Amino acid sequence: MAHKPASPKRLTVDRLLSKLGIASRGTSQEWVHAGRVRINGRVVRDPATWVLWPKDSIAIDDQSVQDSVKRVFLFHKPKGVITTHSDEQGRKTIFDVLSTDLGYLHVVGRLDQASSGLLLLTNDSALSSFLTDPANKVMRTYLVSVRGTFTETEAAAAVVGVVDAGERLRCHTVKIQKSSGRESHLEVVLVQGKNREIRRLFKALRHEVIRLRRIQYGPFKLDDLPSGAWREIPMEEVKKHFICSHSSLV
């Protein structure tokens, strides 16, 4: 049975360019303000101008905008870099490490500067939204080292959760791999991605996190990918896991 063409989507031009993976929303707004964007041949200067995509024609510097080919990358984030596209403090970002040939990519589930491990990057905003929506309970697995002896009682408390700054922080599971008076090694699984959740949760349990590395996000595993390296995940593999769970913008 043939599929019907997707209905046009109504959204602002800055959001469209971000959704298509062409540029960040901030950069898109700058382009519009500079008069570089045309909708149906007419220059627009308001980023909140509504468009119907793909019915309306969009051009940047007189180059027609097309829907980007959807791509997903798995990246082994090194410790010491941040996950934003740019930083006011001049800190090194993952985009200083990644090749510019990959195009504009959204980061799926951030890792803080002191953490390392698996990051997913994509220009498919619908997939990114699906993977980060707590309602979908996509599991993230971390190897975590904390100071001091970590007990089974504390592991149970981490699963029950604590309230910090008005948010309930909790682990889905905690497995103690090694525990000693000096430090304990844990495998932690989350199904939500709140800001610095693991560090805040274990601090509330009186344990300082000294190492944190994400090794799996959903079905995707870090395996032996070296730090600072990346590989493209074929869309066939992505669709195998999520074809029934998400739809792209167009």
Beta strands, then each sheet from edge to edge (+ up, - down):
strand 1: 9-12
strand 2: 37-39
strand 3: 42-43
strand 4: 50-53
strand 5: 58-60
strand 6: 63-64
strand 7: 72-77
strand 8: 106-108
strand 9: 116-122
strand 10: 140-147
strand 11: 162-164
strand 12: 167-169
strand 13: 173-179
strand 14: 183-190
strand 15: 209-217
strand 16: 220-221
strand 17: 230-233
sheet 1: 1+ 4-
sheet 2: 3+ 2- 5+ 6-
sheet 3: 8+ 9- 7+ 17-
sheet 4: 8+ 9- 15- 10+ 14- 13+
sheet 5: 8+ 9- 15- 16+
sheet 6: 11+ 12-
end
